[in-house]
Amino acid sequence: MKEIDEIKRDKNKWVQDCLNKRPIKEAKSVSGFDLDVVYTPADLDDFDYKRDLGFPGEYPYTRGVYSSMYRSSPWTMRQYAGFGTAEETNERYKYLLKEGNTGLSVAFDLATQMGFDSDDPMVEEEVGRVGVAVDTVKDMETIFHGMPLDKITTSFTINGVAPIILAMYVVVAEKQGVPLEKIGGTLQNDILKEYIARGTWLFPPGPSLRLVTDIIEYCTRNLPRFNPISICGAHLRGAGANPVQEGAYTLSNAITYVNYAMKRGLDVDSFAPRLSFLFANREEFFEEIAKMRAIRRLWARIMKERFGAKDPKSMMLRVFASGGAGIDLTKEQPETNIIRAAIGTLGVVLGGAQAIMTCPYDEAYAIPTENSERIALRTQQIIAYESGVTKVVDPLGGSYYVEFLTNRIEGEMKKMMADVEKKGGMVKLIESGYVQGEILKGAYEEEKKLISGEKAKVGVNMFRIEEEVREFELHQMSADTLKNQLEKLKEVKKKRNEQKVKSSLDRLRSVLKGDENTIPYIIDVVREYGTVGEITVVMKEVFGKFREPSIV
Amino acid sequence: MSERDVPIRVLVAKPGLDGHDRGAKVVVKALRDAGMEVIYTGLHQNVDQIVATAIQEDVDVIGLSILNGVHIPISKKLLKKLKEKGVEDKTIIVGGLIPTEEDFEKLKEIGIDGVFPTSTPFDTIVAFIKEKVG
């Protein structure tokens, strides 16, 4: 009898013995499959080290995309921040950098994200509220004042108006005298997930995908150190997707973008090394770690086998990860969120992330204060410098349980992705609302379980305390933000050359109607201090509106 | 129990630019499971559109879902518009991220009937609506 068969037999007997002693509670993964009480080599009977894991930094990158990972240097600590005016945001960034943040991540207000200028009456209550207000390149210059763009990298959570923000960053680099080939950073630019979960879409999927592809093409040719897209699972997760859905839908979106870029005539190895990803670590520690390993392995195989990538960098899935997730933070006993975020952050470290943001504990109330941002950053620093987990790469590799989960999640994702293709691909399934509906099912079930107590939430459905209304430092919006922003915009408009703005917008309009890459023309408008709103109006004229499918 | 023989009609609306619609959609499902007729506006609605839909659909209740901190100004705008249109008899509830007790009180003070912050059990919302318009 082979050893593995003996273990299998012994395991069955052991489980039976356990059951005889006391009942074993059933347990399911978040993704919905049953979990054994213990895992053994018999659960990995087809395991092949070289094929399934390999060494860190080597195909299929299950153990990490770089060879020595955090032993060489920790991940980039990249707290998400931005509020009020560009001046206030610039100050917060300088504070974060002083405290040890090693990269920037810009939060824009919703007016900017949705293509409205601050002086649009539609958005007066939105200006500077959940992020920084940006109307013209002047605001971007101020945000990065005193921060040379070749010395920092910046991540931009921007999607619908991503081409405009990219154009502004390029113009700021010009003004700072930094050559384009030296600027590094990441544009989120993942419009498909906006239709599924986050809601900052502006146009129908067709023209939106053209803009996404324009950005990928422009960056590939001009900004070699810049990631033109960050394909996001985190938002799907927040909306109700389980880890398998998060991975499967995100990689299916990624495949869509790769197909568009290749149809544009780009060689896969010219742009794939610059594709970036964003995942969240939510509730279950080991499943989330296994998810990151499985996604990395599956993507490497897809790039090599399906798209014929030759450059190993094209196969390396680099991740910006969120330690903790907004959806899991509680208003009840808010300090418990520090612990949730710490567990989530440790999870993405063990999952092998390249850059990390940690959720500040007060985000269940408002956008973070300096204090809560600092605690979030300290969480990362404690894990990086005190805990010792950075010393050895992929320390959970070889754990029977983690390898079982990694295999199982990869298998489930493959099935789901095949189903997506059979049903016509992501664009079609987003337009029809299918994906949104599948994710909503999970959200509704989860809410019901939280209410019934079937899903534990400490401080909410167990270990509640009577909490007095107490003094609690929350971010307060400055009363002058709107006024200051409007004055700045007025000033810029007074000084600019209206004729040049108009003619650059006219040129952009005709390019939008054709099929030339739009980015150079958007840069021209931005250089003349054309506004986010003015550019978006022209785009809306040409591209039309998206009708959200009705799913409830 | 309710004396009504027609179902309660509810409009769940997402005003403004906030794209967080998980809460709005799960509440739609919960209210529907509780026997109500629920219309969901979808994202990016302005107050005029919400009021027009409420009138056209002849709803008893308007529920606003707001998670981006604009709950007070948007609620004020909505109440003003309803008054202008002469339909201020509807029950108005607000759900989402209502950070402080102060905001909670402020919403009540300006005339919002029910405030249901994140993590409110569905039953609480259902019971409130049935009590108010059942």
Chai-1 contact restraints between the chains, C-beta under 6 A:
chainA,res_idxA,chainB,res_idxB,connection_type,confidence,min_distance_angstrom,max_distance_angstrom,comment,restraint_id
A,L110,B,L17,contact,1.0,0.0,6.0,A-B,restraint_1
A,M114,B,L17,contact,1.0,0.0,6.0,A-B,restraint_2
A,E125,B,V70,contact,1.0,0.0,6.0,A-B,restraint_3
A,E125,B,P73,contact,1.0,0.0,6.0,A-B,restraint_4
A,E126,B,L17,contact,1.0,0.0,6.0,A-B,restraint_5
A,R129,B,G69,contact,1.0,0.0,6.0,A-B,restraint_6
A,V130,B,N68,contact,1.0,0.0,6.0,A-B,restraint_7
A,R198,B,G19,contact,1.0,0.0,6.0,A-B,restraint_8
A,G199,B,G19,contact,1.0,0.0,6.0,A-B,restraint_9
A,G199,B,L43,contact,1.0,0.0,6.0,A-B,restraint_10
A,T200,B,G19,contact,1.0,0.0,6.0,A-B,restraint_11
A,A239,B,R22,contact,1.0,0.0,6.0,A-B,restraint_12
A,Y365,B,P99,contact,1.0,0.0,6.0,A-B,restraint_13
A,A366,B,P99,contact,1.0,0.0,6.0,A-B,restraint_14
A,L440,B,K25,contact,1.0,0.0,6.0,A-B,restraint_15
A,A443,B,R22,contact,1.0,0.0,6.0,A-B,restraint_16
A,A443,B,V26,contact,1.0,0.0,6.0,A-B,restraint_17
A,Y444,B,V26,contact,1.0,0.0,6.0,A-B,restraint_18
A,Y444,B,K29,contact,1.0,0.0,6.0,A-B,restraint_19
A,E447,B,V26,contact,1.0,0.0,6.0,A-B,restraint_20
A,I451,B,P121,contact,1.0,0.0,6.0,A-B,restraint_21
A,V469,B,E101,contact,1.0,0.0,6.0,A-B,restraint_22
A,E548,B,G42,contact,1.0,0.0,6.0,A-B,restraint_23
A,V552,B,K25,contact,1.0,0.0,6.0,A-B,restraint_24
A,V552,B,V28,contact,1.0,0.0,6.0,A-B,restraint_25
A,V552,B,Y40,contact,1.0,0.0,6.0,A-B,restraint_26
